[in-house]
Amino acid sequence: MTMSDTSIQPDYAALATAPVCADPFPHVVVPHFIRKDDLPRLFASLPDIQSGGSFPPSALTLSPLMQSVVQAMEGPELRRIIAEKFHLDLDHAPTMLTIRGRTREKDGRIHTDSLAKRVTVLLYLNPAEQESWHKQEGCVRLLRGPHDIEDYAKEVPPVEGTLLIFPNGPTTWHGHRQFVGQRYTIQLNYMTEDARARSELRRHQLSAMAKKISLPGLAG
């Protein structure tokens, strides 16, 4: 087995040249941040997650290929490009990364992310052929306000290695039409360095321990 069989190099150049869109709030969308040629083997090596909710990588048994993607998401090159693109200082920002494999009926309601999360980064790892995406179910929408899921400026299907990035703020409303079923997402957050972020990171670490102990059947 060669190194290329067990690792994936995301398309950093595509991210570096992607424009920052301002409507309805600053964001970047990069189709095929995971290149097309790498997607079939990555799809085949996704962890078997049978429950909803977010799972830290340590709570799952990840393939070497999936581990390489997690390492790239937490790595210095992605951090550097995001900092430059949004004019942020992320040199010392702690990171928090989780993996989702299934979406529940209650997921996707309109919300803004915790103020402890400076930047949200979402990597979508689902094949494009699924009928639900074409029906606009489970496709994340960047919204103009907190009240109407149909009042959106951008809709991003959760497919084919698409990367979505936005700095958080009081008006970064987002959500999606209801979808129940398999929907793989890696979420990375660059956190603030205050007590609120430290508390959230501690909860994240405790959650990882609890899920690894109580839900071994989710790993695979």
MIDOSE-1310 file (N, C-alpha, C; in nm, 2 decimals, decimal comma, always signed):
residues 220
mtms	+0,09/-0,12/+0,00/+0,00/+0,00/+0,00/+0,09/+0,12/+0,00; +0,07/+0,21/-0,09/+0,15/+0,33/-0,10/+0,09/+0,45/-0,02; +0,17/+0,55/+0,00/+0,13/+0,66/+0,08/+0,00/+0,73/+0,02; +0,00/+0,73/-0,12/-0,12/+0,79/-0,19/-0,25/+0,71/-0,16
dtsi	-0,23/+0,58/-0,13/-0,35/+0,50/-0,10/-0,41/+0,53/+0,04; -0,33/+0,58/+0,13/-0,37/+0,61/+0,27/-0,37/+0,75/+0,31; -0,36/+0,84/+0,21/-0,36/+0,99/+0,24/-0,43/+1,06/+0,13; -0,48/+1,18/+0,16/-0,55/+1,26/+0,06/-0,49/+1,41/+0,08
qpdy	-0,46/+1,47/-0,03/-0,41/+1,61/-0,03/-0,53/+1,69/-0,08; -0,59/+1,77/+0,01/-0,70/+1,86/-0,04/-0,65/+1,96/-0,14; -0,74/+2,02/-0,21/-0,71/+2,12/-0,31/-0,69/+2,26/-0,25; -0,58/+2,28/-0,19/-0,55/+2,41/-0,12/-0,55/+2,53/-0,22
aala	-0,51/+2,50/-0,34/-0,50/+2,60/-0,44/-0,64/+2,65/-0,48; -0,74/+2,56/-0,49/-0,87/+2,61/-0,52/-0,93/+2,69/-0,40; -0,89/+2,66/-0,28/-0,94/+2,74/-0,17/-0,87/+2,88/-0,17; -0,74/+2,88/-0,20/-0,67/+3,01/-0,20/-0,72/+3,10/-0,31
tapv	-0,77/+3,05/-0,42/-0,82/+3,14/-0,53/-0,97/+3,16/-0,52; -1,04/+3,09/-0,43/-1,19/+3,11/-0,42/-1,22/+3,25/-0,37; -1,32/+3,31/-0,43/-1,36/+3,45/-0,38/-1,44/+3,44/-0,25; -1,42/+3,55/-0,17/-1,50/+3,57/-0,05/-1,63/+3,64/-0,09
cadp	-1,74/+3,57/-0,07/-1,87/+3,63/-0,10/-1,93/+3,70/+0,02; -1,99/+3,81/+0,00/-2,04/+3,90/+0,11/-2,19/+3,88/+0,14; -2,27/+3,82/+0,06/-2,41/+3,81/+0,07/-2,45/+3,66/+0,12; -2,51/+3,64/+0,23/-2,57/+3,74/+0,32/-2,47/+3,78/+0,43
fphv	-2,35/+3,71/+0,44/-2,24/+3,74/+0,53/-2,12/+3,68/+0,47; -2,00/+3,72/+0,50/-1,88/+3,67/+0,44/-1,86/+3,52/+0,45; -1,84/+3,46/+0,33/-1,82/+3,31/+0,33/-1,75/+3,27/+0,20; -1,70/+3,15/+0,21/-1,63/+3,09/+0,09/-1,68/+2,95/+0,07
vvph	-1,71/+2,92/-0,06/-1,75/+2,79/-0,10/-1,65/+2,73/-0,20; -1,60/+2,61/-0,17/-1,50/+2,55/-0,26/-1,55/+2,41/-0,30; -1,61/+2,40/-0,42/-1,65/+2,27/-0,47/-1,52/+2,18/-0,48; -1,54/+2,05/-0,45/-1,43/+1,95/-0,47/-1,30/+2,00/-0,40
firk	-1,31/+2,05/-0,28/-1,19/+2,07/-0,20/-1,12/+1,93/-0,18; -1,20/+1,83/-0,17/-1,15/+1,69/-0,19/-1,17/+1,66/-0,34; -1,06/+1,63/-0,41/-1,07/+1,62/-0,55/-1,15/+1,50/-0,59; -1,21/+1,51/-0,71/-1,30/+1,41/-0,77/-1,24/+1,27/-0,77
ddlp	-1,11/+1,26/-0,80/-1,05/+1,13/-0,81/-1,03/+1,06/-0,68; -1,03/+1,14/-0,57/-1,01/+1,09/-0,43/-1,14/+1,05/-0,37; -1,25/+1,10/-0,42/-1,38/+1,08/-0,35/-1,43/+0,94/-0,34; -1,42/+0,86/-0,45/-1,47/+0,72/-0,43/-1,41/+0,64/-0,32
rlfa	-1,28/+0,65/-0,31/-1,21/+0,57/-0,20/-1,24/+0,63/-0,06; -1,25/+0,76/-0,06/-1,29/+0,83/+0,07/-1,43/+0,79/+0,11; -1,53/+0,79/+0,02/-1,66/+0,75/+0,05/-1,66/+0,61/+0,10; -1,58/+0,52/+0,05/-1,58/+0,38/+0,09/-1,52/+0,36/+0,22
slpd	-1,45/+0,46/+0,27/-1,38/+0,44/+0,40/-1,43/+0,53/+0,51; -1,55/+0,58/+0,49/-1,61/+0,66/+0,60/-1,65/+0,57/+0,72; -1,65/+0,62/+0,84/-1,69/+0,54/+0,95/-1,83/+0,51/+0,95; -1,87/+0,40/+1,01/-2,01/+0,36/+1,01/-2,08/+0,42/+1,14
iqsg	-2,15/+0,53/+1,11/-2,21/+0,61/+1,22/-2,36/+0,59/+1,21; -2,42/+0,52/+1,31/-2,56/+0,49/+1,30/-2,65/+0,58/+1,38; -2,59/+0,67/+1,45/-2,67/+0,76/+1,54/-2,65/+0,91/+1,50; -2,74/+0,99/+1,54/-2,72/+1,14/+1,51/-2,63/+1,20/+1,61
gsfp	-2,60/+1,32/+1,59/-2,51/+1,39/+1,68/-2,37/+1,40/+1,62; -2,28/+1,48/+1,70/-2,14/+1,50/+1,65/-2,05/+1,41/+1,73; -1,95/+1,36/+1,66/-1,86/+1,27/+1,73/-1,71/+1,32/+1,71; -1,64/+1,34/+1,81/-1,50/+1,37/+1,80/-1,43/+1,25/+1,73
psal	-1,32/+1,27/+1,66/-1,25/+1,16/+1,59/-1,21/+1,05/+1,69; -1,17/+1,09/+1,81/-1,12/+0,99/+1,91/-1,23/+0,90/+1,96; -1,36/+0,93/+1,93/-1,47/+0,84/+1,96/-1,50/+0,74/+1,85; -1,43/+0,75/+1,74/-1,46/+0,67/+1,63/-1,33/+0,59/+1,59
tlsp	-1,35/+0,48/+1,52/-1,23/+0,41/+1,46/-1,23/+0,46/+1,31; -1,13/+0,54/+1,28/-1,12/+0,60/+1,15/-1,01/+0,52/+1,06; -1,04/+0,51/+0,94/-0,95/+0,45/+0,84/-0,83/+0,54/+0,83; -0,71/+0,49/+0,78/-0,60/+0,58/+0,76/-0,63/+0,70/+0,66
lmqs	-0,72/+0,67/+0,56/-0,76/+0,77/+0,47/-0,84/+0,88/+0,54; -0,93/+0,85/+0,62/-1,01/+0,94/+0,69/-0,92/+1,02/+0,80; -0,83/+0,95/+0,86/-0,74/+1,01/+0,95/-0,66/+1,12/+0,88; -0,62/+1,09/+0,75/-0,54/+1,19/+0,68/-0,62/+1,32/+0,65
vvqa	-0,75/+1,30/+0,62/-0,84/+1,42/+0,60/-0,85/+1,50/+0,73; -0,87/+1,43/+0,84/-0,88/+1,50/+0,97/-0,76/+1,58/+1,00; -0,64/+1,52/+0,97/-0,51/+1,58/+0,99/-0,50/+1,71/+0,91; -0,54/+1,69/+0,78/-0,54/+1,81/+0,69/-0,63/+1,92/+0,74
megp	-0,75/+1,89/+0,79/-0,84/+1,99/+0,83/-0,78/+2,06/+0,95; -0,71/+1,99/+1,04/-0,65/+2,06/+1,16/-0,51/+2,11/+1,13; -0,47/+2,10/+1,01/-0,33/+2,14/+0,98/-0,30/+2,28/+0,95; -0,17/+2,32/+0,94/-0,13/+2,46/+0,93/-0,17/+2,52/+0,80
elrr	-0,17/+2,45/+0,69/-0,20/+2,51/+0,56/-0,34/+2,56/+0,55; -0,44/+2,48/+0,59/-0,58/+2,53/+0,59/-0,59/+2,65/+0,68; -0,53/+2,65/+0,80/-0,54/+2,76/+0,89/-0,48/+2,89/+0,83; -0,36/+2,87/+0,77/-0,30/+2,99/+0,70/-0,38/+3,05/+0,60
iiae	-0,44/+2,97/+0,51/-0,52/+3,03/+0,40/-0,65/+3,09/+0,45; -0,71/+3,03/+0,55/-0,83/+3,09/+0,60/-0,80/+3,22/+0,67; -0,70/+3,23/+0,74/-0,66/+3,35/+0,81/-0,63/+3,46/+0,71; -0,56/+3,43/+0,60/-0,53/+3,53/+0,50/-0,66/+3,58/+0,43
kfhl	-0,74/+3,48/+0,40/-0,86/+3,51/+0,32/-0,96/+3,60/+0,39; -0,97/+3,58/+0,52/-1,07/+3,66/+0,60/-1,00/+3,76/+0,69; -0,87/+3,78/+0,67/-0,79/+3,88/+0,75/-0,81/+3,86/+0,90; -0,78/+3,74/+0,94/-0,79/+3,70/+1,08/-0,65/+3,66/+1,13
dldh	-0,63/+3,67/+1,26/-0,52/+3,62/+1,33/-0,56/+3,49/+1,40; -0,53/+3,37/+1,33/-0,56/+3,24/+1,39/-0,45/+3,16/+1,44; -0,33/+3,23/+1,46/-0,21/+3,16/+1,49/-0,22/+3,07/+1,62; -0,29/+3,13/+1,72/-0,30/+3,05/+1,84/-0,45/+3,01/+1,87
aptm	-0,53/+3,01/+1,77/-0,67/+2,97/+1,80/-0,68/+2,82/+1,82; -0,74/+2,78/+1,93/-0,76/+2,63/+1,95/-0,86/+2,58/+1,84; -0,85/+2,46/+1,81/-0,95/+2,40/+1,71/-1,04/+2,29/+1,78; -1,16/+2,28/+1,73/-1,25/+2,17/+1,77/-1,30/+2,11/+1,65
ltir	-1,29/+1,98/+1,63/-1,33/+1,91/+1,51/-1,43/+1,79/+1,55; -1,54/+1,78/+1,48/-1,63/+1,67/+1,50/-1,67/+1,62/+1,36; -1,73/+1,50/+1,37/-1,77/+1,43/+1,25/-1,92/+1,39/+1,27; -2,00/+1,41/+1,17/-2,14/+1,37/+1,18/-2,16/+1,27/+1,06
grtr	-2,25/+1,17/+1,09/-2,28/+1,07/+0,99/-2,43/+1,06/+0,96; -2,51/+1,11/+1,05/-2,65/+1,10/+1,02/-2,72/+1,23/+1,07; -2,82/+1,27/+1,00/-2,90/+1,39/+1,04/-3,04/+1,35/+1,09; -3,08/+1,41/+1,19/-3,21/+1,38/+1,26/-3,31/+1,48/+1,22
ekdg	-3,44/+1,45/+1,26/-3,55/+1,54/+1,23/-3,53/+1,67/+1,29; -3,47/+1,68/+1,41/-3,45/+1,81/+1,48/-3,33/+1,89/+1,43; -3,24/+1,83/+1,35/-3,12/+1,90/+1,30/-3,15/+2,00/+1,19; -3,07/+2,10/+1,18/-3,08/+2,19/+1,07/-3,17/+2,31/+1,09
riht	-3,22/+2,32/+1,21/-3,30/+2,44/+1,24/-3,22/+2,57/+1,23; -3,28/+2,68/+1,20/-3,21/+2,81/+1,18/-3,14/+2,84/+1,31; -3,01/+2,88/+1,30/-2,93/+2,91/+1,42/-2,81/+2,99/+1,37; -2,74/+3,05/+1,47/-2,60/+3,10/+1,46/-2,52/+3,01/+1,55
dsla	-2,39/+3,00/+1,52/-2,30/+2,91/+1,60/-2,26/+2,99/+1,72; -2,22/+2,91/+1,82/-2,17/+2,97/+1,95/-2,07/+3,08/+1,93; -2,08/+3,18/+2,01/-1,98/+3,29/+2,00/-1,84/+3,24/+2,04; -1,83/+3,13/+2,10/-1,69/+3,07/+2,13/-1,62/+3,02/+2,00
krvt	-1,70/+3,01/+1,89/-1,65/+2,96/+1,76/-1,62/+3,08/+1,67; -1,50/+3,11/+1,65/-1,46/+3,23/+1,57/-1,49/+3,20/+1,42; -1,46/+3,08/+1,37/-1,48/+3,04/+1,23/-1,54/+2,90/+1,23; -1,63/+2,88/+1,14/-1,69/+2,75/+1,11/-1,64/+2,70/+0,98
vlly	-1,59/+2,58/+0,97/-1,55/+2,52/+0,85/-1,62/+2,38/+0,83; -1,69/+2,37/+0,72/-1,77/+2,25/+0,70/-1,73/+2,18/+0,57; -1,69/+2,05/+0,58/-1,65/+1,97/+0,47/-1,76/+1,86/+0,45; -1,82/+1,86/+0,33/-1,93/+1,77/+0,31/-1,89/+1,65/+0,23
lnpa	-1,92/+1,53/+0,27/-1,87/+1,40/+0,22/-1,98/+1,31/+0,18; -2,06/+1,35/+0,09/-2,17/+1,27/+0,04/-2,18/+1,27/-0,11; -2,21/+1,15/-0,17/-2,23/+1,15/-0,32/-2,34/+1,24/-0,36; -2,33/+1,30/-0,48/-2,42/+1,39/-0,54/-2,55/+1,34/-0,59
eqes	-2,55/+1,20/-0,61/-2,67/+1,14/-0,68/-2,79/+1,13/-0,59; -2,78/+1,15/-0,46/-2,90/+1,13/-0,38/-3,01/+1,22/-0,41; -3,13/+1,17/-0,42/-3,25/+1,24/-0,46/-3,28/+1,36/-0,37; -3,25/+1,34/-0,24/-3,28/+1,44/-0,14/-3,21/+1,57/-0,17
whkq	-3,09/+1,57/-0,21/-3,02/+1,69/-0,24/-3,08/+1,77/-0,35; -3,13/+1,69/-0,45/-3,20/+1,76/-0,57/-3,33/+1,82/-0,53; -3,39/+1,76/-0,42/-3,52/+1,82/-0,36/-3,49/+1,93/-0,26; -3,36/+1,96/-0,25/-3,31/+2,07/-0,16/-3,33/+2,04/-0,01
egcv	-3,34/+1,91/+0,02/-3,35/+1,86/+0,16/-3,20/+1,85/+0,21; -3,17/+1,90/+0,33/-3,04/+1,88/+0,39/-2,93/+1,96/+0,32; -2,97/+2,06/+0,24/-2,87/+2,15/+0,17/-2,86/+2,27/+0,26; -2,74/+2,31/+0,31/-2,73/+2,42/+0,40/-2,76/+2,55/+0,33
rllr	-2,83/+2,63/+0,40/-2,87/+2,76/+0,34/-2,81/+2,88/+0,43; -2,75/+2,97/+0,36/-2,70/+3,09/+0,43/-2,81/+3,19/+0,42; -2,86/+3,23/+0,54/-2,99/+3,30/+0,55/-2,98/+3,45/+0,57; -3,08/+3,52/+0,53/-3,08/+3,67/+0,55/-3,14/+3,71/+0,68
gphd	-3,19/+3,61/+0,76/-3,25/+3,64/+0,89/-3,28/+3,52/+0,96; -3,34/+3,53/+1,08/-3,36/+3,41/+1,17/-3,50/+3,35/+1,15; -3,58/+3,39/+1,06/-3,72/+3,35/+1,07/-3,77/+3,26/+0,95; -3,70/+3,26/+0,84/-3,75/+3,20/+0,72/-3,64/+3,12/+0,65
iedy	-3,66/+2,98/+0,65/-3,56/+2,90/+0,58/-3,56/+2,92/+0,43; -3,66/+2,98/+0,38/-3,67/+3,01/+0,24/-3,61/+3,14/+0,20; -3,57/+3,22/+0,30/-3,51/+3,35/+0,27/-3,36/+3,34/+0,27; -3,30/+3,28/+0,17/-3,16/+3,25/+0,17/-3,09/+3,32/+0,05
akev	-2,96/+3,35/+0,07/-2,88/+3,40/-0,03/-2,80/+3,30/-0,10; -2,76/+3,19/-0,03/-2,68/+3,08/-0,09/-2,73/+2,95/-0,04; -2,73/+2,85/-0,12/-2,76/+2,71/-0,08/-2,65/+2,63/-0,12; -2,60/+2,54/-0,03/-2,48/+2,46/-0,06/-2,52/+2,31/-0,04
ppve	-2,53/+2,24/-0,15/-2,56/+2,09/-0,13/-2,44/+2,03/-0,06; -2,47/+1,93/+0,03/-2,36/+1,87/+0,12/-2,29/+1,76/+0,05; -2,23/+1,79/-0,07/-2,18/+1,68/-0,15/-2,04/+1,70/-0,20; -1,98/+1,58/-0,24/-1,86/+1,58/-0,33/-1,74/+1,66/-0,28
gtll	-1,72/+1,66/-0,15/-1,60/+1,72/-0,10/-1,61/+1,87/-0,10; -1,73/+1,93/-0,10/-1,75/+2,07/-0,09/-1,71/+2,13/+0,04; -1,64/+2,24/+0,04/-1,59/+2,31/+0,16/-1,67/+2,44/+0,18; -1,72/+2,47/+0,29/-1,79/+2,59/+0,33/-1,73/+2,65/+0,45
ifpn	-1,69/+2,78/+0,44/-1,62/+2,85/+0,55/-1,69/+2,98/+0,58; -1,71/+3,02/+0,70/-1,75/+3,15/+0,73/-1,71/+3,19/+0,88; -1,66/+3,31/+0,90/-1,64/+3,36/+1,03/-1,78/+3,38/+1,10; -1,79/+3,35/+1,23/-1,92/+3,36/+1,30/-1,94/+3,50/+1,34
gptt	-2,07/+3,53/+1,36/-2,12/+3,66/+1,41/-2,26/+3,65/+1,45; -2,32/+3,76/+1,50/-2,46/+3,76/+1,54/-2,56/+3,75/+1,43; -2,52/+3,76/+1,30/-2,61/+3,75/+1,19/-2,58/+3,64/+1,10; -2,50/+3,55/+1,14/-2,46/+3,44/+1,05/-2,56/+3,32/+1,06
whgh	-2,68/+3,36/+1,02/-2,79/+3,26/+1,03/-2,78/+3,16/+0,92; -2,80/+3,03/+0,96/-2,79/+2,92/+0,86/-2,87/+2,80/+0,91; -2,91/+2,71/+0,82/-2,99/+2,60/+0,85/-3,02/+2,52/+0,72; -3,10/+2,42/+0,73/-3,14/+2,35/+0,61/-3,28/+2,29/+0,63
rqfv	-3,34/+2,27/+0,51/-3,47/+2,20/+0,51/-3,45/+2,06/+0,58; -3,56/+2,01/+0,64/-3,55/+1,89/+0,72/-3,50/+1,77/+0,63; -3,41/+1,70/+0,69/-3,36/+1,58/+0,62/-3,33/+1,48/+0,73; -3,37/+1,35/+0,71/-3,34/+1,24/+0,80/-3,27/+1,13/+0,73
gqry	-3,15/+1,10/+0,77/-3,07/+1,00/+0,70/-2,92/+1,02/+0,71; -2,85/+0,94/+0,62/-2,71/+0,95/+0,62/-2,66/+1,08/+0,56; -2,58/+1,15/+0,63/-2,53/+1,28/+0,58/-2,40/+1,31/+0,65; -2,29/+1,29/+0,58/-2,15/+1,30/+0,64/-2,10/+1,44/+0,63
tiql	-2,06/+1,49/+0,74/-2,00/+1,62/+0,75/-1,88/+1,62/+0,85; -1,77/+1,68/+0,81/-1,67/+1,72/+0,91/-1,68/+1,86/+0,94; -1,69/+1,90/+1,07/-1,70/+2,04/+1,11/-1,58/+2,07/+1,19; -1,51/+2,17/+1,15/-1,39/+2,23/+1,22/-1,42/+2,37/+1,27
nymt	-1,39/+2,40/+1,39/-1,41/+2,54/+1,44/-1,28/+2,59/+1,49; -1,24/+2,71/+1,45/-1,13/+2,78/+1,52/-1,20/+2,86/+1,64; -1,15/+2,84/+1,76/-1,22/+2,89/+1,88/-1,16/+3,02/+1,92; -1,23/+3,09/+2,01/-1,18/+3,20/+2,08/-1,08/+3,15/+2,19
edar	-1,02/+3,24/+2,26/-0,93/+3,19/+2,36/-0,97/+3,24/+2,50; -1,10/+3,25/+2,52/-1,16/+3,30/+2,64/-1,22/+3,18/+2,72; -1,27/+3,21/+2,84/-1,32/+3,11/+2,93/-1,44/+3,03/+2,86; -1,52/+3,10/+2,78/-1,63/+3,04/+2,72/-1,58/+2,93/+2,63
arse	-1,48/+2,95/+2,55/-1,42/+2,85/+2,46/-1,36/+2,74/+2,53; -1,29/+2,77/+2,64/-1,23/+2,67/+2,72/-1,33/+2,57/+2,78; -1,44/+2,63/+2,82/-1,55/+2,55/+2,88/-1,61/+2,46/+2,77; -1,63/+2,51/+2,65/-1,68/+2,43/+2,54/-1,58/+2,32/+2,50
lrrh	-1,46/+2,35/+2,49/-1,35/+2,25/+2,46/-1,35/+2,14/+2,57; -1,37/+2,18/+2,69/-1,37/+2,07/+2,80/-1,49/+1,98/+2,78; -1,61/+2,04/+2,75/-1,72/+1,96/+2,72/-1,70/+1,87/+2,60; -1,64/+1,92/+2,50/-1,60/+1,84/+2,38/-1,51/+1,72/+2,42
qlsa	-1,41/+1,74/+2,50/-1,32/+1,63/+2,54/-1,40/+1,53/+2,63; -1,48/+1,58/+2,72/-1,56/+1,48/+2,80/-1,66/+1,40/+2,72; -1,72/+1,47/+2,62/-1,81/+1,40/+2,53/-1,74/+1,29/+2,45; -1,62/+1,32/+2,41/-1,54/+1,22/+2,33/-1,52/+1,10/+2,42
makk	-1,48/+1,12/+2,54/-1,46/+1,01/+2,63/-1,58/+0,93/+2,65; -1,69/+1,00/+2,68/-1,82/+0,93/+2,71/-1,87/+0,85/+2,58; -1,86/+0,91/+2,47/-1,90/+0,84/+2,35/-1,82/+0,72/+2,31; -1,69/+0,73/+2,34/-1,60/+0,62/+2,31/-1,63/+0,50/+2,40
islp	-1,67/+0,53/+2,53/-1,70/+0,43/+2,62/-1,83/+0,37/+2,60; -1,93/+0,45/+2,57/-2,07/+0,40/+2,57/-2,12/+0,36/+2,44; -2,05/+0,40/+2,33/-2,11/+0,37/+2,20/-2,00/+0,31/+2,11; -1,94/+0,20/+2,15/-1,84/+0,13/+2,07/-1,90/+0,08/+1,94
glag	-2,02/+0,05/+1,93/-2,08/+0,00/+1,81/-2,08/+0,10/+1,70; -2,06/+0,23/+1,72/-2,06/+0,33/+1,62/-1,93/+0,33/+1,54; -1,82/+0,27/+1,60/-1,70/+0,27/+1,53/-1,69/+0,16/+1,42; -1,63/+0,19/+1,31/-1,62/+0,08/+1,21/-1,54/+0,13/+1,09
